Each structure stands twice: as C-alpha cells, then as structure tokens.
Amino acid sequence: MLTEKTIEQLGKSLNGEVIKPGDSNYDESRKIWNAMIDCKPALIVQVTSADDVSSAIKFARTNKLDITIRGAGHNIAGNSICDGGLMIDFSAMKKVRVDKEKKIALVEPGATLKEFDGEAQKYGLATPVGINSTTGIAGLTLGGGFGWLTRKHGFTIDNLLSAEVVTVDGKKLKASEKENADLFWAIRGGGGNFGVVTQFEFKLYPVGPEILAGLLVFPFKQAKSILKQYRDFIQTTPPEFNVWVVMRKAPPLPFLPEEVHGSEVVVLAICVVTDFDKGEKLIEKMRGFGEPVGEHIGRMPYVNWQQAFDPLLTPGARNYWKSHNFVELKDGAMDSMIEYAGKLPSPQCEIFIGYLEGKSNSVPSNAMAYPSRDLKYILNVHGRWDDAKQDKECINWARDFFNATSKFASAGAYVNFMTEEENERVAKAYGPNYDRLVQIKKKYDPNNLLRHNQNIKPA
Ligand SMILES: Cc1cc2nc3c(=O)[nH]c(=O)nc-3n(C[C@H](O)[C@H](O)[C@H](O)COP(=O)(O)OP(=O)(O)OC[C@H]3O[C@@H](n4cnc5c(N)ncnc54)[C@H](O)[C@@H]3O)c2cc1C
C-alpha cells in the first residue's frame, strides 16, 4: 500500500512532478493515443532527468509497482501504461539539440517527430522517422522506425549513434558501438526491454527543406490493375522515390470530386526526396496506371509533408492494427487486400503498403536486434473507429484480413505494430536474433521488471 508519506518522499527525491489518482491533471496525464486503452496507474512520474528516472525505478522496486514507460504514448498495444503501476512519463523531457556541423542530434525521449523534425529542419537536416508527426521518437526508435527517408537512409535505428540508458538497478550507462555494445545492439529494435533511455543521439542528413510530394487517387474499381502496375514499377525506381499505397474510403479532400467522398479509393502517396525532375517524370508514368479521380502533388516543406497524415490519425479514436512483412507482393495478397478494402467496417479503417526497399536491405540481419533485412514491403491494416459498439466488428475485420494474408508474409514482424495479445509473436519477430536478446535481457533485467512491452523474457 502506498501511503501519502511515501509518495511525498518520492516527490522530494525528484525534480519532476508526481501525479496520483484524484489530482486535477491525473486523467489528462493518463490519456494515450489509442482510446481503447483506459488504465489507471497508481502513480505517474513526470521525470525531468536521468536522476529522476533512477529515483522512480528505485521507488517502483521498493514498493513492488509495475513499471511502464511513456514516450509520447502512441503505442497501439498501450504498453506505456498499466493499472496500478508506476508510469515513467517523458512528456517533460522533449529537448532536441542539433549540431549542424557534425550533423547529429541529441534528442530527449519525450520529443515527438514534429519536435525532432522541426528542430533538425531549421538546419536543413533530418533522419528517417515515421509519417505521423505526433508519434514519439522513443518508442518508434526502440522498435525500429521507418518512414519516407527509409529507402534512402535506412531505419531510424540504422542512424542511432548512441543512447543514454538507466538500467533497472538505477545505473546510468552509455550505449554505443564502443560502450556497452551488447546493450546498444539490443535497444536497436528490442524495444523498452533493457533499460530506460533518457537521450538518443542520431545521425542526420541534408533533406529538403522542400521535397516533392502528394497524393494520386484512383477509383477502387481499378484497384487490381493499379496494384499490379505499382508492384512492377516501384521496383525499378531509385531510393529517393517513395510511393506507398493506401486503400480506404476517400476523406472529403478539396481536390477530390464530391461524388468520390466516402467511397473506396486507391491512393498512391508519393514522396520524392531529391532529384525532382526525375521524380516528376516517374509520377507522370504513374498517372497512366489508370484514370485518376484527383491529385494533389507539388513541392512543399518536408515538415509539412511529415504532418500531412495527422488529420487522419488524431488521438482519441479506437484502434486495432495488424501488420505483415513481405519480400514480394504476390497476386493472392493483392486479391485479399482488395477484398478487405471492399468491406471496410468504418470510414476510418484502411489498408496500406509501404515500400521500403533500399538502404535497409544492405544491413546484415544480425547487426542489431531488428532482423528483417529482406523486407521490401510492409503491410499494415489500420482498424480504426469511434464507437465501442463497433469493437468486435472492426477487430474481426482486421484479424480476418491479417489471417488471409499470413501465407504471403515473410519472416519477422514489426514489433511497433503489434497489438497487445500478439505477445507470442515476439520470438518470431526477432527470429535468429531472439536467443541473443534473451541473454542480454538476463544481463540487464534478469527479473523482467521491464515487461510492459513486446516482452523478451529473460528465461
Ligand atoms: C498514428 C501512428 C502512426 C505511426 N506511424 C509509424 C511510422 O510511420 N513508422 C513507424 O516506424 N512506426 C509508426 N507507428 C508506430 C510507432 O512507432 C509506435 O507506436 C511507437 O511505440 C510509438 O512511440 P511512442 O514513444 O509514442 O510510444 P509509447 O506508447 O510512449 O511507448 C511505447 C513503448 O516504447 C517503450 N519506450 C518508450 N519510451 C521509452 C524510453 N524512453 N526508454 C525505454 N523504453 C521506452 C516502452 O516499452 C513503451 O511501452 C505509428 C503509430 C501510430 C499510432
């Protein structure tokens, strides 16, 4: 039982704030992105430094509280929070410092992608991160991290130079190729299993500030032909050229005719990082895939494109996502995509395919915890809706689609897109790297205190 006195003592040992049930900011502070998760932690500790993290871990251990870690709370499985536990909340640690000469950034774990991209772009720099700007850099990085720059520059973890980590015994360690190399290997894909990261150091590249990007939209009845042409075409394009396919009901976008709004469409989302003249020519070829119902493509600041999908991915909706890796996009997989995109249970549900072939495929699969270096396409099914009454229908739709496409999937899985009950998929996700991860877990967290994650068990 926690007493007022012990909580007060915790407060005194920290610079950050301790929030408990009944406090005016408790309900706001326990909200996370996926509205399906409604947990009530015993305490929320808004840390401001590695020392605060150390004190919070010590307190949780002494008082036998489960520990959870919140970067920006975007994890679909909701692992950043649990009932009755102590949540280490990084929302007060968001500093991003860029060294423009060395092209590196030091980023605190509470930063969102918007905050990171915004600061790096002041100097015309960036590193690969995700495509929704409210996502947290911490969870994204620790699970892998991919986005529009991945074909050219790899995953986020391929550009992680070092991290500062507080381990479960309260020690502050640096993890890099030179220091605690086993820990550095494990955190690049192994999630929050090994310690609490208090700072990331990333390599940056010149990007933008303008890129060429936008949407090319086709009617759903042309889906099979568009998908086939996309598959054959995208493999011939350079890594600066990114096209992802989204199948969903058309939102009321001003560049689409009104009669299309609310009906199923095939969207090619395009991002050309450099060489715009060549990009324009390639886009022109894609216009010929069918008869587009609308397009909105042009040069724009990279940071704007990084926020372009935010309106479709606002917090507060109910979400259930599933994902597969593919080395090839087979006709059968396309047939399933079209079948399930033809019976979307809510206007917010969507199926997307990201094409990631490029830099990441040249990294050996045992170079770090994340192993899926043969991956070319990532398929994601976004089950998303507002009304709890639709839970069963939407979850079943996502599961059925996932099962129907399983036979086309390649090895591995992206832990950042796993839902809560997929824990048995963890060993499969890490494949040949799993045994080493178990050994490293035994060394850094032998009692599995950090288990609210896609858990690598120490035994
Ligand atoms: C709308 C949306 C869009 C997305 N788009 C992409 C995308 O384009 N590309 C992509 O790769 N992924 C994407 N994702 C997945 C995303 O990478 C994961 O949801 C990720 O977990 C989010 O990180 P977070 O810090 O916000 O999560 P949180 O929920 O805060 O944290 C998730 C987990 O990460 C661990 N963790 C967080 N902070 C720390 C820390 N400081 N130290 C140790 N462990 C920590 C903990 O185990 C925690 O449970 C998207 C997710 C959403 C919801």
The ligand as a Gaussian input file, in Angstrom:
#p B3LYP/6-31G(d) Opt

LIG

0 1
 C       -0.669000       7.189000     -35.780000
 C        0.562000       6.338000     -35.766000
 C        1.427000       6.359000     -36.845000
 C        2.568000       5.576000     -36.837000
 N        3.416000       5.628000     -37.898000
 C        4.575000       4.940000     -37.860000
 C        5.524000       5.055000     -38.917000
 O        5.301000       5.746000     -39.902000
 N        6.672000       4.367000     -38.806000
 C        6.969000       3.589000     -37.743000
 O        8.050000       3.024000     -37.700000
 N        6.081000       3.448000     -36.718000
 C        4.913000       4.097000     -36.764000
 N        4.000000       3.965000     -35.745000
 C        4.274000       3.016000     -34.660000
 C        5.098000       3.696000     -33.577000
 O        6.458000       3.582000     -33.923000
 C        4.834000       3.023000     -32.222000
 O        3.502000       3.189000     -31.881000
 C        5.751000       3.569000     -31.112000
 O        5.648000       2.716000     -29.998000
 C        5.384000       4.975000     -30.711000
 O        6.321000       5.510000     -29.821000
 P        5.842000       6.387000     -28.553000
 O        7.074000       6.818000     -27.837000
 O        4.871000       7.421000     -28.983000
 O        5.073000       5.248000     -27.760000
 P        4.802000       4.976000     -26.213000
 O        3.468000       4.347000     -26.186000
 O        5.032000       6.160000     -25.382000
 O        5.908000       3.913000     -25.882000
 C        5.868000       2.640000     -26.462000
 C        6.807000       1.700000     -25.757000
 O        8.139000       2.075000     -26.060000
 C        8.959000       1.872000     -24.924000
 N        9.530000       3.163000     -24.543000
 C        9.035000       4.401000     -24.763000
 N        9.881000       5.322000     -24.309000
 C       10.934000       4.659000     -23.796000
 C       12.146000       5.049000     -23.186000
 N       12.466000       6.321000     -23.019000
 N       13.005000       4.077000     -22.769000
 C       12.715000       2.770000     -22.935000
 N       11.581000       2.350000     -23.498000
 C       10.708000       3.283000     -23.932000
 C        8.092000       1.299000     -23.833000
 O        8.177000      -0.114000     -23.836000
 C        6.708000       1.745000     -24.250000
 O        5.712000       0.872000     -23.805000
 C        2.841000       4.739000     -35.735000
 C        1.952000       4.702000     -34.670000
 C        0.833000       5.482000     -34.675000
 C       -0.134000       5.399000     -33.544000

